[in-house]
Amino acid sequence: MSGPHPTEFDQVCSSALDAFQSGKTLTSDEIVAATTRFPFLLQCVSGRGDPDLPSDEADLRQKAAIADTVIGNIESGIEALRSKLLQSTQNHPPHILSPFNRVQRNAQNPLRNKYRLYLAALEKNLPQYPIPMNAFFYMLAGKNRQRVAASFRDGDRTMFAAENFSSQCPIDGIVACHETVHVAQNDAVQSGITTIARARQYLERLKFLGKRPSVVLNGELPAYTRELQIADGVLQGALRNPGAVTEDEVIASLGAKRPEQQIVTRTLLRLARVFPGFFRHTPDQRYPESFASEVINICRSERYAVYALSSSDFLGDLEEI
Ligand SMILES: [Zn+2]
C-alpha cells in the first residue's frame, strides 16, 4: 500500500483507513477506496453488507468455532496435497505451486476466520490484529453453497468452505486450489487499481456480476487448468493418459467418496479428455476451443451466467456467452 511511489488510490486508501480508525466520516472517494481495498473491515465494523454474517452472537460464536476447524482442515489438506505432489514427480512448472503458497501466506492473517474478524470488531479488539496486505478470509458454505468443497467471493475476498471439507481427500484440496487461483486473480486486479476512477469501475463490475450467479470464463480457464495439473501430478501423470487408469481408480486415488466429490472428479476426467496438452500449458498460452466449451457447459450446468472478457483487463468489455 505504501511503496516508494504511492498511487492516487493508495493515498486515498491510507486516508480512508485513518478516517475509519479514528471514527471520522469518510468522503465519497474514501468510501470507494475502502470498499475496494478493505470491504471486510467496513462490513464487520458496521455489521452490514455481508448477508452471511449472523446477527445473533451465540450463532456467530458457534460458526467461528466450526470455521476454525474447517480452516485447519483446509490448511493441512493443502499441505498434504503439496507433499503428495512434490513426492510424485520432479519437474513441476513453478506456477503449479502458487495456490499452495497463497494459502500458506494467508495463514499469517490472524483474522482469516471472518466470523472471528466480526467478533473482534464487536469487542473493539481490531487494532490488536493487523490484517496483512492481500489477506483473504474464510467462511462456512452453509446450505446455499453445498455443491462443491469451496467457492470464492471477490467482493470481500472470502472463500466459502464446506463444513465437511476433508484434509484427507485430495479432491477437496484440489477444489480449494481452484479457488485460490481466483484469490490470486483478484490480487492482480486489485494491484491494477491505481486511481479512484478505476476503483469505481471495479465496484461497478462486481455489482454487475453480483446481480445473479455469474462467472467470468477468462478466470475459470486457468483455475480448471491448475486443477488438472495438480490432480495429474498427484496421480503421477495418469490424468494425461486417459486410457491408463479407470474412472473408479481416479475416484479412489483422489479420495472422492461423497457424491459431490465424485461429480467434481468426473468433471476433471472429462476436461482432461478435451484438453490433452493441459500438463504442459503455461498461464501465458491460449486455451483450446474444446476445453473452453466444456468449461462453459460445466458453469452453465451449475446455473451460472457465463461472461467473457475481450482482453486480459478485468475492467474491459464483458460479453455474455
Ligand atoms: Zn472458478
Boltz pocket constraint, residues with backbone or C-beta under 6 A from the ligand:
constraints:
  - pocket:
      binder: B
      contacts: [[A, 178], [A, 182], [A, 219], [A, 220], [A, 223]]
      max_distance: 6.0
